[in-house]
Amino acid sequence: MPHAVSFLRAARLARSAKPFLARGGFKRERCAGCRLVPSHCMCAVRPSVATHAGVCLLMADIEPLKPTNTGWLVADVVADTFAFGWARTETDPALLALLNDPQWQPYVVFPGQYAAPERVVLAVPAPGTDGSGISKRPLFILFDATWAEARKMFRRSPYLDRLPVLSLQPERITQYKLRNSGRDDHFCTSEVAAMCMSLAGESVAEQTLDAYLAVFTHHYLHAKNQQPVAWDGAAHRRLREVAIRPPA
């Protein structure tokens, strides 16, 4: 089923003057549902988790076109995922409307050292515990981009300046293997979303995102290396385990 990122990808492709060719990727037909070659399609194991929290992806220009993009995985798992293309000179009115929607409490997810101290928060209040008497749903705003692009987007998005900045304090290193930033503390979008879900008390969503990323990595690398999918391997077993686990 199409979701916010797939719609954004289709819109971006419609504006392209020539086909997008990913560097280092395989140049074969791809499934529209998972962006993998049909022989390694993973649509049959796509999970979906009901969550109180939501995710808003601000995506750099060509990010929706990259087959290694993991914002797509977030939209697969978290039903309330919104995706918008980022531009310095204009802002989608639908994005502004989302940020002003009273059901949501938006958080800009970014390292705290880049924001004014009074904006930085390290935790997300549990529903009904913020003292306001109103239980707003957390909306995590993620910059889906390279690190250099994300810093630019953070600085040049004045409509985000009034929002709190959620600074994550990870106790792990990245497990993302499809791009290499050279830093163990640079996480892919799916990993960041999983950490946000953990802070929001969404343990099933957190574990599903982590397991689903491992499955996607397995399928992508095996397709690239022309190896068969290990459907009963560790990655798929873990995804099956978390997919049937009831919420805590």
ZALUMKE-186115 format. One record per residue (C-alpha): residue number from 0; residue in three letters; x, y, z. Coordinates in pm, 1 decimal, always signed. Example, Ala and Ser with C-alpha at 12.3 -4.5 7.8 and 13.67 -1.06 7.14 Angstrom:
REM ZALUMKE-186115
<0,ALA,<+1230.0,-450.0,+780.0>>
<1,SER,<+1367.0,-106.0,+714.0>>
This chain:
REM ZALUMKE-186115
<0,MET,<+0.0,+0.0,+0.0>>
<1,PRO,<+145.4,+343.3,-90.9>>
<2,HIS,<+252.1,+568.1,+196.4>>
<3,ALA,<+387.2,+919.5,+243.8>>
<4,VAL,<+740.1,+843.5,+124.6>>
<5,SER,<+627.0,+648.6,-181.0>>
<6,PHE,<+398.1,+937.9,-280.6>>
<7,LEU,<+685.3,+1183.1,-234.0>>
<8,ARG,<+912.0,+960.7,-443.0>>
<9,ALA,<+653.1,+947.0,-722.6>>
<10,ALA,<+619.8,+1326.4,-718.8>>
<11,ARG,<+998.1,+1368.9,-728.4>>
<12,LEU,<+1031.3,+1124.3,-1018.3>>
<13,ALA,<+763.4,+1315.0,-1208.8>>
<14,ARG,<+979.8,+1627.8,-1186.0>>
<15,SER,<+1298.4,+1453.9,-1298.2>>
<16,ALA,<+1433.3,+1535.3,-1641.9>>
<17,LYS,<+1624.1,+1203.9,-1658.6>>
<18,PRO,<+1615.3,+869.4,-1475.0>>
<19,PHE,<+1776.1,+856.7,-1130.5>>
<20,LEU,<+2071.2,+614.6,-1114.3>>
<21,ALA,<+2193.5,+531.3,-765.6>>
<22,ARG,<+2570.8,+514.2,-727.9>>
<23,GLY,<+2688.7,+161.2,-659.1>>
<24,GLY,<+2338.6,+15.9,-677.2>>
<25,PHE,<+2206.6,-255.6,-902.7>>
<26,LYS,<+2057.3,-131.7,-1230.3>>
<27,ARG,<+1764.5,-370.3,-1260.2>>
<28,GLU,<+1388.3,-361.6,-1238.3>>
<29,ARG,<+1269.6,-281.1,-886.5>>
<30,CYS,<+952.6,-361.6,-694.6>>
<31,ALA,<+742.0,-49.2,-645.2>>
<32,GLY,<+657.0,-157.4,-291.1>>
<33,CYS,<+1005.0,-213.2,-144.8>>
<34,ARG,<+1248.7,-82.2,-411.9>>
<35,LEU,<+1426.0,-419.6,-434.6>>
<36,VAL,<+1461.1,-643.1,-737.8>>
<37,PRO,<+1157.5,-875.0,-766.7>>
<38,SER,<+1360.7,-1184.8,-678.1>>
<39,HIS,<+1444.1,-1027.0,-339.8>>
<40,CYS,<+1113.2,-848.2,-276.9>>
<41,MET,<+1030.8,-814.6,+95.2>>
<42,CYS,<+674.4,-682.1,+68.5>>
<43,ALA,<+539.7,-1008.3,+211.9>>
<44,VAL,<+705.3,-938.4,+548.5>>
<45,ARG,<+619.9,-568.6,+571.0>>
<46,PRO,<+505.7,-498.2,+930.2>>
<47,SER,<+276.3,-225.3,+1057.6>>
<48,VAL,<+249.4,-109.4,+1418.8>>
<49,ALA,<-23.6,+103.8,+1573.9>>
<50,THR,<+143.2,+389.8,+1761.7>>
<51,HIS,<+44.6,+692.5,+1966.3>>
<52,ALA,<+353.2,+874.5,+1836.0>>
<53,GLY,<+403.1,+992.1,+1478.6>>
<54,VAL,<+697.7,+1074.5,+1253.6>>
<55,CYS,<+744.7,+1367.7,+1017.1>>
<56,LEU,<+1024.3,+1323.2,+763.9>>
<57,LEU,<+1181.3,+1631.9,+607.0>>
<58,MET,<+1361.6,+1482.3,+311.5>>
<59,ALA,<+1650.5,+1624.1,+111.5>>
<60,ASP,<+1582.4,+1662.4,-259.3>>
<61,ILE,<+1694.1,+1323.8,-396.3>>
<62,GLU,<+1662.6,+1122.7,-73.8>>
<63,PRO,<+1323.7,+970.3,-169.9>>
<64,LEU,<+1486.6,+835.5,-487.8>>
<65,LYS,<+1772.7,+651.1,-317.5>>
<66,PRO,<+1713.4,+274.9,-290.2>>
<67,THR,<+1910.5,+271.9,+37.1>>
<68,ASN,<+1682.9,+529.9,+200.0>>
<69,THR,<+1544.1,+408.9,+534.2>>
<70,GLY,<+1276.7,+673.9,+579.0>>
<71,TRP,<+1076.7,+440.4,+355.0>>
<72,LEU,<+1105.6,+171.8,+624.8>>
<73,VAL,<+973.4,+412.1,+887.4>>
<74,ALA,<+668.9,+483.7,+671.9>>
<75,ASP,<+616.6,+109.1,+625.0>>
<76,VAL,<+606.9,+46.8,+1000.9>>
<77,VAL,<+457.8,+363.6,+1154.0>>
<78,ALA,<+119.5,+441.5,+999.0>>
<79,ASP,<+126.6,+806.6,+1105.8>>
<80,THR,<+436.7,+894.9,+906.7>>
<81,PHE,<+433.2,+1218.5,+708.5>>
<82,ALA,<+693.4,+1307.8,+445.8>>
<83,PHE,<+778.3,+1642.2,+288.3>>
<84,GLY,<+1049.6,+1751.0,+50.2>>
<85,TRP,<+1271.5,+2020.9,+201.3>>
<86,ALA,<+1357.5,+2340.9,+15.1>>
<87,ARG,<+1529.9,+2652.1,+144.4>>
<88,THR,<+1306.4,+2898.2,-39.7>>
<89,GLU,<+962.1,+2749.1,+12.9>>
<90,THR,<+768.2,+2544.8,+266.6>>
<91,ASP,<+481.2,+2309.6,+195.7>>
<92,PRO,<+161.4,+2456.7,+349.8>>
<93,ALA,<+61.1,+2103.1,+450.7>>
<94,LEU,<+375.1,+2080.7,+663.6>>
<95,LEU,<+292.4,+2406.0,+842.5>>
<96,ALA,<-63.2,+2284.3,+899.6>>
<97,LEU,<+70.7,+1960.0,+1049.6>>
<98,LEU,<+301.9,+2147.7,+1287.0>>
<99,ASN,<+5.8,+2356.9,+1405.1>>
<100,ASP,<-234.2,+2063.4,+1442.3>>
<101,PRO,<-338.7,+2065.7,+1812.3>>
<102,GLN,<-330.2,+1686.9,+1842.3>>
<103,TRP,<+47.9,+1684.0,+1797.8>>
<104,GLN,<+342.7,+1799.2,+2006.8>>
<105,PRO,<+626.4,+1828.7,+1753.9>>
<106,TYR,<+989.3,+1766.0,+1848.7>>
<107,VAL,<+1279.5,+1849.0,+1618.3>>
<108,VAL,<+1520.0,+1557.3,+1657.1>>
<109,PHE,<+1873.1,+1693.1,+1640.3>>
<110,PRO,<+2189.3,+1704.7,+1854.2>>
<111,GLY,<+2143.4,+1953.3,+2136.6>>
<112,GLN,<+2477.1,+2129.3,+2087.2>>
<113,TYR,<+2339.3,+2290.8,+1771.3>>
<114,ALA,<+2039.2,+2450.4,+1945.4>>
<115,ALA,<+1985.6,+2714.3,+2212.0>>
<116,PRO,<+1996.5,+2541.7,+2554.8>>
<117,GLU,<+1642.6,+2650.6,+2644.7>>
<118,ARG,<+1505.1,+2455.6,+2347.7>>
<119,VAL,<+1675.7,+2126.1,+2427.0>>
<120,VAL,<+1488.6,+1836.7,+2586.7>>
<121,LEU,<+1617.1,+1487.0,+2659.4>>
<122,ALA,<+1289.3,+1305.4,+2721.9>>
<123,VAL,<+931.0,+1284.8,+2601.3>>
<124,PRO,<+650.3,+1313.6,+2861.4>>
<125,ALA,<+428.3,+1010.6,+2895.1>>
<126,PRO,<+68.0,+1072.6,+2782.3>>
<127,GLY,<-119.3,+1288.3,+3031.6>>
<128,THR,<+187.0,+1368.6,+3246.4>>
<129,ASP,<+293.2,+1705.4,+3106.4>>
<130,GLY,<+76.0,+1898.6,+3353.2>>
<131,SER,<-141.0,+2058.1,+3088.0>>
<132,GLY,<-431.6,+1817.2,+3120.1>>
<133,ILE,<-411.2,+1766.3,+2743.8>>
<134,SER,<-257.2,+1447.0,+2609.5>>
<135,LYS,<-83.6,+1551.7,+2290.1>>
<136,ARG,<+73.3,+1293.7,+2065.0>>
<137,PRO,<+450.9,+1325.8,+2011.2>>
<138,LEU,<+548.1,+1400.9,+1652.6>>
<139,PHE,<+915.2,+1340.4,+1581.9>>
<140,ILE,<+1056.7,+1560.8,+1306.2>>
<141,LEU,<+1351.9,+1386.6,+1140.5>>
<142,PHE,<+1584.2,+1528.5,+876.6>>
<143,ASP,<+1615.9,+1248.4,+622.0>>
<144,ALA,<+1940.9,+1351.1,+457.0>>
<145,THR,<+2317.4,+1322.5,+476.2>>
<146,TRP,<+2469.7,+1475.3,+788.2>>
<147,ALA,<+2593.8,+1781.0,+594.1>>
<148,GLU,<+2248.4,+1832.0,+442.3>>
<149,ALA,<+2075.5,+1782.8,+778.2>>
<150,ARG,<+2281.4,+2057.1,+944.0>>
<151,LYS,<+2190.5,+2296.3,+664.9>>
<152,MET,<+1823.2,+2202.8,+688.5>>
<153,PHE,<+1822.7,+2255.1,+1066.0>>
<154,ARG,<+1976.5,+2602.5,+1033.8>>
<155,ARG,<+1760.5,+2715.5,+743.0>>
<156,SER,<+1413.1,+2610.7,+858.6>>
<157,PRO,<+1289.2,+2911.1,+1060.6>>
<158,TYR,<+941.2,+2759.4,+1099.1>>
<159,LEU,<+1100.6,+2501.4,+1330.5>>
<160,ASP,<+1267.4,+2757.8,+1558.5>>
<161,ARG,<+976.5,+2770.0,+1806.0>>
<162,LEU,<+977.5,+2392.7,+1860.3>>
<163,PRO,<+1167.6,+2194.7,+2124.4>>
<164,VAL,<+1477.5,+2008.1,+2010.7>>
<165,LEU,<+1492.7,+1646.1,+2122.0>>
<166,SER,<+1857.0,+1553.4,+2170.7>>
<167,LEU,<+1907.1,+1177.1,+2169.3>>
<168,GLN,<+2163.4,+1015.1,+2397.4>>
<169,PRO,<+2230.5,+682.8,+2222.5>>
<170,GLU,<+2403.2,+402.1,+2406.6>>
<171,ARG,<+2481.7,+207.7,+2091.8>>
<172,ILE,<+2656.4,+245.2,+1758.0>>
<173,THR,<+2496.0,+237.1,+1416.8>>
<174,GLN,<+2420.5,-97.0,+1253.4>>
<175,TYR,<+2347.3,+58.4,+913.3>>
<176,LYS,<+2562.8,-104.0,+643.7>>
<177,LEU,<+2433.9,+35.8,+314.4>>
<178,ARG,<+2607.4,+373.5,+335.9>>
<179,ASN,<+2924.1,+462.8,+524.2>>
<180,SER,<+2958.3,+802.5,+689.8>>
<181,GLY,<+3279.3,+701.5,+865.9>>
<182,ARG,<+3121.4,+762.9,+1208.2>>
<183,ASP,<+2973.2,+500.5,+1442.4>>
<184,ASP,<+2755.3,+770.6,+1602.3>>
<185,HIS,<+2587.9,+872.8,+1274.7>>
<186,PHE,<+2261.9,+680.8,+1258.5>>
<187,CYS,<+2033.3,+619.0,+965.4>>
<188,THR,<+1679.7,+757.7,+969.9>>
<189,SER,<+1520.2,+427.1,+1067.2>>
<190,GLU,<+1755.1,+390.0,+1365.7>>
<191,VAL,<+1677.3,+744.4,+1482.2>>
<192,ALA,<+1304.0,+676.3,+1453.5>>
<193,ALA,<+1347.8,+359.8,+1662.5>>
<194,MET,<+1523.3,+556.7,+1937.6>>
<195,CYS,<+1244.4,+814.9,+1932.8>>
<196,MET,<+981.6,+542.6,+1964.6>>
<197,SER,<+1170.6,+405.6,+2264.8>>
<198,LEU,<+1155.7,+746.0,+2436.6>>
<199,ALA,<+781.3,+761.0,+2364.3>>
<200,GLY,<+726.5,+422.2,+2527.6>>
<201,GLU,<+655.3,+254.9,+2192.3>>
<202,SER,<+864.6,-55.4,+2254.8>>
<203,VAL,<+700.1,-270.8,+1987.8>>
<204,ALA,<+753.2,-2.1,+1722.5>>
<205,GLU,<+1114.3,+43.1,+1834.1>>
<206,GLN,<+1192.3,-328.2,+1812.0>>
<207,THR,<+1004.0,-368.5,+1484.6>>
<208,LEU,<+1196.7,-84.2,+1321.2>>
<209,ASP,<+1528.8,-234.4,+1429.6>>
<210,ALA,<+1432.2,-582.2,+1309.8>>
<211,TYR,<+1288.1,-453.5,+982.2>>
<212,LEU,<+1607.9,-259.9,+906.6>>
<213,ALA,<+1807.6,-581.5,+950.7>>
<214,VAL,<+1576.5,-763.1,+708.9>>
<215,PHE,<+1600.1,-481.0,+453.4>>
<216,THR,<+1979.8,-480.4,+481.1>>
<217,HIS,<+1987.0,-858.0,+428.3>>
<218,HIS,<+1764.3,-840.6,+118.4>>
<219,TYR,<+1948.8,-542.9,-31.9>>
<220,LEU,<+2299.6,-685.5,+11.1>>
<221,HIS,<+2197.3,-1032.8,-107.0>>
<222,ALA,<+2036.6,-881.4,-415.6>>
<223,LYS,<+2345.8,-674.2,-484.0>>
<224,ASN,<+2569.6,-980.0,-448.9>>
<225,GLN,<+2326.2,-1207.1,-638.1>>
<226,GLN,<+2273.9,-1435.2,-339.6>>
<227,PRO,<+1943.6,-1595.2,-235.8>>
<228,VAL,<+1743.1,-1463.0,+59.1>>
<229,ALA,<+1776.8,-1661.9,+382.5>>
<230,TRP,<+1407.8,-1652.6,+473.1>>
<231,ASP,<+1466.3,-1853.4,+790.6>>
<232,GLY,<+1779.5,-1664.3,+890.7>>
<233,ALA,<+1832.0,-1463.7,+1208.7>>
<234,ALA,<+1703.1,-1134.6,+1066.5>>
<235,HIS,<+1371.3,-1279.0,+951.0>>
<236,ARG,<+1322.6,-1480.7,+1269.8>>
<237,ARG,<+1372.0,-1167.8,+1478.8>>
<238,LEU,<+1118.6,-972.7,+1273.4>>
<239,ARG,<+864.6,-1252.1,+1314.0>>
<240,GLU,<+922.6,-1254.7,+1689.1>>
<241,VAL,<+865.7,-882.9,+1742.0>>
<242,ALA,<+574.8,-868.9,+1496.5>>
<243,ILE,<+365.9,-1105.4,+1707.1>>
<244,ARG,<+470.3,-965.1,+2044.7>>
<245,PRO,<+187.9,-781.0,+2223.9>>
<246,PRO,<+251.3,-422.8,+2347.2>>
<247,ALA,<+413.1,-399.6,+2693.0>>
